[in-house]
């Protein structure tokens, strides 16, 4: 029962962080976007960091069963990896120009 609750809560956190935060912070007036992209990225970074910290805290202090602790550590790793990727993208170390070029090539080709 605990493992199902852990999975559901972490899945909900992923939905909130990657769908909810951009939806809440986006303000549009017609086709003009009024919200700032750095605010969305900063809230996403904080959300991922908080989720990783909560999972690691639960694994260290709250979970008594070994399987529950292992699951919390796995989710900590997932949120930590997503945090590292988002941080690299935020700082400009990682970009997706290759994906943009590939999609434009495919669009022109087909």
Helices and strands as residue ranges (DSSP letters): H 2-15, I 16-20, H 21-25, E 28-29, E 32-33, H 37-57, I 58-62, H 66-90, H 97-109
